């Protein structure tokens, strides 16, 4: 499992890098956590429950949260790329304000 902080916090096994939403003081955190096997291919990759649950906590419904998790975790171009996962999650979050609190914006530190 990788680790990455996002507005988000991305959990994965190769590193961590923070990004936050809102004012930073009480901003919600999304834990992007993906199950990965030992392969470069996305054979078993899937979103861990902590990822889906954290998306639900910021306002996404379950089907949207699950779809976002699958999108991030099964993207071949994001394998072993914690910063890429962070950027993609921030992009998705910022481009879909109708699914979460629109006053929140993700930003990276």
N, C-alpha and C positions, 0 to 999 in steps of 0.2 A: 504494500500500500504506500502511495506517495503522499506528501503533505504540501499543501499550498494554502496560504491564507488569502481569501478573497473578501469581498464585501461581506463579504464573500471570503470564505476560507476554503481552499482546495486541499483536500487530503489525498496524498499519493506518496509513494515510497522514495522519491528521489530529491526532495528539496522543499523549501517553502518561501513564499513571497506574498506580502500583504497588499490588500486593496480593500477600501471601505466605502460604505454608502452613507449618505446623510452628513451630519456634522461630525461624525467620528466618536462623539461622546457616548451616545446611546444607539448607534447604528446597528441594525440587525446584521448577523453574520450568516453567510451561506457557506456550508462546508461541502465543497466539491470533492466527493470521495468516491473513487472508482475501484472496484475489484479488478485486479490485473493478474494474469498468469505470468509465467516466466518467458512468454513468447513476445516477439515484436508484433505478430499478427493479433487482431482483435477477436480471438477465438472465444474466450470466456468473459470478456470485458462487459461490465454492467455497473450501473449506479448502485452504491451502497445506500441502505435506508437513511443514514444520517444526512446524505446529500438531498434526497427527496424530501425528507422531513423539514430540513432547513429552508428549502424553497417554499414549502407550504406555509411555514411560519412568516415569511415575508409577503404572503398573499396569493401565491399561485395555487390553483386547484390541483388535485392529485393527478389527473391526466396530463396537465401541462408540465407539472414538476417532473413526472416520470419521463415524459418525452424530452425535456431538457437534459435530464440525467443521461438518457440513452444517447442523445446527440453529442454530448461532451465526451462521454466515456467510450463510445464506439467509433470515434473519429480517428482514422488511421494516421492522419497528419499530426495528431496531438499525443501520440504514444511517446512516452518519455520526455514530454515537453510541458513541464509544470507552468512555465510562463505563458505558453500558448493556451493552455487550459484556462488560466486566469484571464487572459485577454478575451478569449471566446465567451466565457461566462459573463464578463463585464459587458461585452458587446450585446449579448442576448438580453441581459438585464436592462440595459439602457434603451434598447430598441423595442421593448415590450411593456411600456408603462401601464397599459390598461389591465395587466395581470397582477400588478403589485401596487404599492403605495407610490403614486407618481411623483411625490416630493422627494423621494430617494433617488440619488444618482450614484452610480459606482465610480470610484476614482482609485487610482493606484498611488502608493507612496513609495 
